[in-house]
Amino acid sequence: MTWQRWGAFVVMEIVLSLTPGPAVLFVVAQGLRHGAARSLWANLGILSGNAFYFALSATGLGALLLASHDLFTVVKWAGAAYLVWLGAATFLGRGAGIAADGSAGAAPEVSGPRMLGRGFVLQAANPKALVFFTALLPQFIDPRAAVGWQVLILGASSVVAEFFVLAAYGVFAGRAARLAHRPSFARTTNRISGALLVGAGAGIALAGRR
């Protein structure tokens, strides 16, 4: 793997990480509700999901899963259902959303490890992540060199790049958290975030497999 190929991968990873999606929405919601520091748990949950897919790619299991229509369909519908459920809960001011009355303490506190677990499930149940790590990732790997080391390098680069991007989103959300104490802002944010998550889930469910 050349430096040029590695650089192209890092640039692509940063651009994709900056693009608002379920992972970004989840981290931002946690930053708004619990502050920038606590949003790091959500960040690590997303990254642990990515690490899971990198491990699948390294062992070849990801390609096997992608090749199996039945298994891929199960992953797709499970991911879509989870996103719709999370979006509906957020829309109603529950789960990952901001408390409906704008106060951070109105809902039960979510522990850091539990927040990490939710982030992992969110990312692991996203079939687009499966497609990325099993179909797009090989484009940056030189089959003439040690594949395992290349996957490790790309995986570490991806985790570092996305960590800082998601951390920036979390910091921004944490600084904007004062607005979350306004009920109107809380309701609007929950409805927008929830609708986007539901839309993402519906899009995954309706998208044809390429």
Phi, psi and omega in degrees: 000124181277165177296324180296317180293320178296317179298320179296322178295315181297316179298315179298319180296318180295316180297315180294324180291326180288335182290122181301129179207189181306318181296313180297315180300320180295314180295317180297318179299319179291324178295319179293322186275321188243352181101164185298318183298316181289334179294343178297329176297317177296320178302311181295329176295316177299315182292327177293326174295319177297318179298324177300316180288328174297321178296319177297319180296319182294327182267352180086357181292329180297317179295323178296317179295319180294327182284337181272115182297317182295314181295318179297320180297319178299314179297318182298312183288326177295316178296317180297316181296319181294319179295319178295317178297314180296320179295318180295318179295320179294318180302324182273003179082022180242178176060242186277355184279181177273147179304137188300332180268007176085000180259138183288339185261009184285337181248158180303139180292137179260126181291158180301310179300324179292322177296320176299316180298319179296320178296320179296314180298318180302314183282320182293333181270006180267107182295339177295326176294320177299315179297318181300310187282343179253340181249318184273322182305316181301340180295340183256006182254134177272112183293346180278347180252179181295112184293319182302315180293324179294317177298320179296316180295314179294322179296314179297319179296319180296315182297316181296313182298312183289330178301312182291325178294311180293326177296322178296318176299318180295319178296316179300316180293322179297321179289334178272002185296337179300326179293336183294344178284351176271120183306320182295320178294318180299313181297316181296316180298316179298318182292320179293311181298316180297318179296321179293320178294316177298318178298320178296318178296317179295322179297319178296318182294323184271342184291134176283151179278128181265000000 
